[in-house]
Amino acid sequence: MPSLPNDPDRYNARPIGVVDWCVWDTRRNEPVFGSDMLREDEAGKAARLLSQAYRRAMSPVDIATAYAPARP
């Protein structure tokens, strides 16, 4: 399913325990593998980057154009 720029973020930062944070996948409703035991700022940054990457990957663009070889 394509993702549009105004769609809500797929990933966000959530606290786990007293001091640790994780990146949370809102569609699967579970933590992202290997993203636990982060500081709050690290989890927030990782969540933003993952959401941006997901949005780019799922955007309704012409894939053939995106992967076309660069012109010399």
C-alpha positions as CSV (number, residue, x, y, z in Angstrom):
1,M,0.0,0.0,0.0
2,P,1.5,3.4,-1.0
3,S,2.5,5.9,1.7
4,L,1.7,9.5,1.2
5,P,3.6,12.5,2.8
6,N,0.7,13.3,5.2
7,D,0.3,9.7,6.4
8,P,1.1,9.3,10.1
9,D,4.6,8.0,11.0
10,R,4.9,4.2,11.0
11,Y,7.6,4.2,13.7
12,N,7.8,6.1,17.0
13,A,9.9,6.1,20.2
14,R,8.4,4.4,23.3
15,P,9.8,3.9,26.8
16,I,10.5,0.4,28.0
17,G,11.4,0.1,31.6
18,V,12.7,3.1,33.6
19,V,15.5,4.4,31.4
20,D,15.5,2.5,28.2
21,W,13.6,3.3,25.0
22,C,12.8,1.4,21.8
23,V,11.6,2.1,18.3
24,W,8.0,0.9,18.0
25,D,6.4,-0.3,14.7
26,T,2.8,1.1,14.9
27,R,1.5,-1.2,12.2
28,R,2.7,-4.4,13.7
29,N,2.3,-3.1,17.3
30,E,5.7,-4.4,18.4
31,P,9.2,-3.1,18.9
32,V,11.5,-3.0,15.9
33,F,14.0,-5.9,16.2
34,G,17.3,-4.7,17.7
35,S,16.1,-1.3,18.6
36,D,15.7,-1.7,22.3
37,M,17.8,-0.3,25.1
38,L,18.3,3.1,23.5
39,R,18.3,6.6,25.0
40,E,15.2,8.7,24.3
41,D,17.0,10.9,21.8
42,E,18.5,7.9,20.0
43,A,15.1,6.2,19.7
44,G,13.4,9.4,18.5
45,K,16.0,9.9,15.8
46,A,15.9,6.3,14.7
47,A,12.1,6.3,14.5
48,R,12.2,9.5,12.4
49,L,14.7,8.0,10.0
50,L,12.9,4.7,9.7
51,S,9.6,6.5,9.1
52,Q,11.2,8.7,6.4
53,A,12.8,5.7,4.7
54,Y,9.5,3.7,4.8
55,R,7.6,6.7,3.4
56,R,10.1,7.0,0.5
57,A,10.1,3.3,-0.2
58,M,6.3,3.1,-0.3
59,S,5.6,6.4,-2.1
60,P,3.7,6.1,-5.4
61,V,6.5,6.9,-7.7
62,D,7.6,5.3,-11.0
63,I,10.1,2.7,-9.8
64,A,11.6,2.2,-13.2
65,T,12.6,5.9,-13.3
66,A,14.0,5.8,-9.8
67,Y,16.3,2.9,-10.7
68,A,17.2,4.1,-14.1
69,P,21.0,4.4,-14.7
70,A,22.4,8.0,-14.4
71,R,23.1,9.8,-17.7
72,P,26.8,10.6,-18.3
